[in-house]
Amino acid sequence: MKLTQTRDLKPENNTEKFEQILQGAMKEFLARGYAGTSMEKVAAAAGVSKPTVYSYFKDKELLFQFLIENLVKKKFNSVFGNQPLEGKPEIVLRNIADTAFKNSAKDEEFSCFMRTIVGESGRFPELAKICVKNLLEPEIEAIGQYLAAHPELKISDPQAAALLFVSTLAHYHTVQEILHGKDIIQIERSRIVDNLMEMMLKSIEE
């Protein structure tokens, strides 16, 4: 599958029908998965005609791609905001971890949609790549730049350290929420954050 760019979907497309389509599409993809959803079903769930859906999205792939990009950008902004990371590492890094966990815990829609992406990633790897490109890559870049700007941390490879930081948060959420592991691996978020901070800030404390 080769997905199309969504740049042509401009802000003026945010009409009431456009929002109805997005809501209907989200409902169908979560209920039926990517393969089981059709543009006809999206139209019915949105309460619009199928030609109306096609007037905004030329195919199902573009519609799903737009939903992924929209969700992950909102998720990124909810954690990092629109300003560069500034401040002491012990405050900034903990704030990122705490905010990421807090937002993920109360965003059931995001967790359900991520579960859908994971479930479909074998058949449709390009869909999963969109998530990595629009969420994980910007997070790793932002944290990597921040770590590189703080030599007191004595981190020799900021990009690798940023990947470890982000991966720890993402893996915990995936196991506990998306894979329903919280009843099996009972470990509080605070313990994960405390140990992550201990590893990242060890050089400062020495």
C-alpha positions in Angstrom: 0.0 0.0 0.0 1.3 3.4 -1.0 -0.4 6.2 0.9 -1.1 9.7 -0.4 -0.1 12.9 1.2 -2.8 14.7 3.2 -1.6 18.2 2.6 -4.5 19.0 0.3 -6.9 18.8 3.2 -6.8 22.4 4.2 -8.4 24.1 7.3 -11.3 25.3 5.2 -12.4 21.7 4.8 -13.4 21.6 8.4 -17.1 21.9 7.7 -19.8 20.2 9.8 -20.0 17.3 7.3 -16.2 16.9 7.3 -16.3 16.5 11.1 -19.2 14.1 10.8 -17.1 12.0 8.3 -14.2 11.9 10.7 -16.4 10.8 13.6 -18.1 8.2 11.5 -14.8 6.9 10.2 -13.4 6.7 13.7 -16.4 4.7 14.9 -16.2 2.2 12.0 -12.4 1.7 12.1 -12.5 1.1 15.8 -15.4 -1.4 15.5 -14.4 -3.2 12.3 -10.7 -2.6 11.9 -9.1 -1.2 8.7 -9.8 -4.2 6.5 -13.5 -4.5 7.6 -14.3 -0.8 7.1 -15.6 0.5 3.7 -16.4 4.0 2.5 -20.0 3.0 2.3 -20.1 2.1 6.0 -18.3 5.3 6.9 -20.9 7.3 5.0 -23.7 5.5 6.8 -22.1 6.0 10.3 -21.5 9.7 9.5 -25.0 10.3 8.2 -23.9 11.6 4.8 -23.9 10.2 1.3 -21.0 8.1 -0.1 -20.3 10.8 -2.8 -19.9 13.3 0.1 -17.2 11.2 1.7 -15.4 10.8 -1.6 -15.5 14.6 -2.1 -13.2 14.9 0.9 -11.2 11.7 0.7 -10.4 9.9 -2.5 -10.1 6.5 -0.8 -10.2 4.6 2.5 -6.4 4.7 2.7 -6.3 8.5 2.7 -9.1 8.7 5.2 -7.4 6.4 7.7 -4.1 8.2 7.1 -5.7 11.5 8.0 -7.2 10.1 11.2 -3.8 8.8 12.3 -2.0 12.0 11.5 -4.7 14.1 13.2 -4.6 11.9 16.4 -0.9 11.6 16.8 -0.3 15.4 16.2 -2.8 16.2 18.9 -1.1 13.7 21.2 2.3 15.2 20.5 1.0 18.8 21.1 -0.7 17.7 24.4 2.7 16.5 25.7 5.2 18.9 24.2 3.1 22.0 23.3 4.3 24.4 20.7 7.4 25.8 22.5 11.0 24.4 22.6 11.9 22.3 25.7 13.5 24.6 28.3 14.4 24.3 31.9 16.2 22.0 34.3 16.4 18.3 33.1 15.0 17.0 36.4 11.9 19.1 35.9 11.5 19.0 32.1 12.0 15.2 31.7 9.8 14.3 34.6 7.1 16.7 33.3 7.2 15.0 29.8 6.9 11.5 31.4 4.1 12.5 33.8 2.1 14.4 31.1 2.5 11.6 28.6 1.2 9.0 31.1 -1.6 11.3 32.4 -2.9 12.1 28.9 -2.7 8.5 27.7 -4.6 7.2 30.8 -7.6 9.4 30.0 -7.6 9.2 26.2 -9.4 5.9 25.6 -10.0 6.8 22.0 -6.3 7.1 21.3 -5.6 3.8 23.0 -8.3 2.0 21.0 -7.1 3.5 17.7 -3.5 2.5 18.5 -4.7 -1.0 19.2 -6.3 -1.0 15.7 -3.0 0.2 14.1 -1.0 -2.5 15.9 -3.6 -5.1 14.9 -3.4 -4.0 11.2 0.3 -3.4 11.0 1.1 -6.9 9.7 -1.1 -6.5 6.7 -0.7 -2.7 6.3 2.8 -1.7 7.5 2.6 1.7 5.9 -0.2 2.7 8.3 2.0 1.9 11.3 4.8 3.9 9.7 2.6 7.0 9.6 2.3 6.8 13.4 6.0 6.4 13.9 6.7 9.3 11.4 4.2 11.7 13.0 4.5 10.9 16.7 7.6 8.9 17.7 10.0 10.6 15.4 9.1 14.2 16.5 9.2 13.1 20.1 12.7 11.6 19.7 13.9 14.6 17.8 12.6 17.1 20.4 14.1 15.2 23.4 17.3 14.4 21.6 17.9 18.1 20.9 17.1 18.9 24.5 19.6 16.3 25.8 22.3 17.5 23.4 21.8 21.0 24.8 22.5 19.8 28.3 26.1 18.6 28.5 25.8 18.3 32.3 23.9 15.1 31.7 27.0 13.6 30.1 25.0 11.6 27.5 27.3 10.5 24.7 24.4 9.7 22.3 21.5 12.0 22.8 19.4 10.5 20.0 19.8 6.9 21.3 19.0 8.2 24.9 15.9 10.0 23.5 14.8 6.7 21.8 15.2 4.8 25.1 13.2 7.5 27.0 10.3 7.5 24.5 10.3 3.8 24.1 10.0 3.2 27.8 6.9 5.4 28.0 5.4 3.9 24.8 6.1 0.3 25.8 4.6 0.7 29.3 1.4 2.2 27.8 1.3 -0.5 25.1 1.6 -3.3 27.6 -0.6 -1.9 30.3 -3.4 -0.4 28.2 -3.4 -1.6 24.6 -2.5 -5.2 25.4 -4.5 -5.2 28.6 -1.6 -6.2 30.8 -2.2 -4.0 33.8 -3.9 -6.9 35.7 -0.9 -9.1 35.0 2.1 -6.8 35.4 1.1 -4.6 38.3 3.6 -1.8 38.5 2.6 1.8 39.1 3.4 4.5 36.6 5.2 6.5 39.3 7.8 3.7 39.7 8.5 3.7 35.9 8.9 7.5 36.0 11.1 7.4 39.1 13.5 4.8 37.6 13.6 6.5 34.3 14.6 9.7 36.0 17.2 7.9 38.0 18.8 6.6 34.8 18.6 9.9 32.9 19.9 12.1 35.7 22.5 9.7 37.2 25.4 11.8 36.0 24.1 15.0 37.6 23.6 13.2 41.0 27.2 11.8 41.0 
